[in-house]
Amino acid sequence: MRDHEHVESVTEVPWPLSVQQRRRQRWYFGLMGVCLTLIILAWGLVRLWSVPVAVGMSAVAAVIPPIAAFVANNGVKG
């Protein structure tokens, strides 16, 4: 079976922990990549045209890390 094929679940059994952890890890690194990209673009390029837009991009980037941490730790028990 190929990785990109979607399989419908016929039971209430949750996905294995390794699958859940990989999914959370991908989301975390994706969100942090967006955060880093926003900061680099804001202060390396956008500030040359508009400082308020760069500040807005930085504000959005400042909100992303707590969300990424929540996503990464969602479902972790203990």
C-alpha positions in Angstrom: 0.0 0.0 0.0 1.3 3.4 -0.9 1.8 6.1 1.7 -0.4 8.6 0.0 -3.5 6.4 0.0 -6.1 7.2 2.6 -7.3 4.3 4.6 -10.7 4.5 6.4 -10.7 3.3 10.0 -13.4 0.8 10.8 -12.7 0.7 14.5 -12.3 3.0 17.4 -8.7 2.0 17.8 -6.4 5.1 17.9 -3.4 5.4 15.6 -0.1 4.0 17.0 1.9 6.4 19.1 4.7 6.5 16.6 2.3 7.7 13.8 0.8 10.3 16.1 4.2 11.5 17.2 5.5 11.8 13.6 2.4 13.8 12.7 2.8 16.2 15.6 6.6 16.5 14.9 5.9 17.4 11.2 3.4 20.1 12.3 5.8 21.5 14.8 8.7 21.8 12.4 6.3 23.2 9.7 5.0 25.9 12.1 8.5 26.8 13.3 9.7 27.0 9.7 6.9 29.4 8.9 7.9 31.4 12.0 11.5 31.6 11.0 10.6 32.5 7.4 8.4 35.3 8.6 11.1 36.8 10.8 13.8 36.5 8.1 11.6 38.0 5.4 10.3 40.8 7.8 13.6 42.1 8.8 15.7 41.2 5.8 13.4 42.3 3.0 10.0 43.7 3.9 11.4 46.4 6.3 13.0 48.1 3.3 9.5 48.9 2.0 7.3 49.1 5.1 8.4 48.9 8.7 4.8 48.5 10.0 4.2 45.5 7.8 7.5 44.0 9.1 6.4 44.6 12.7 3.1 42.9 11.9 4.9 39.9 10.4 7.0 39.8 13.6 3.9 39.9 15.7 2.4 37.0 13.8 5.7 35.1 14.1 5.7 35.7 17.9 2.3 33.9 18.3 3.4 30.8 16.4 5.9 29.2 18.8 3.3 28.7 21.7 0.9 27.2 19.1 3.6 24.9 17.8 4.5 23.8 21.4 0.8 23.0 22.0 0.6 21.0 18.8 3.7 19.1 19.6 2.6 18.2 23.1 -1.1 17.6 22.2 -2.1 14.1 23.3 1.1 13.4 25.4 0.3 11.9 28.7 2.5 11.9 31.7 
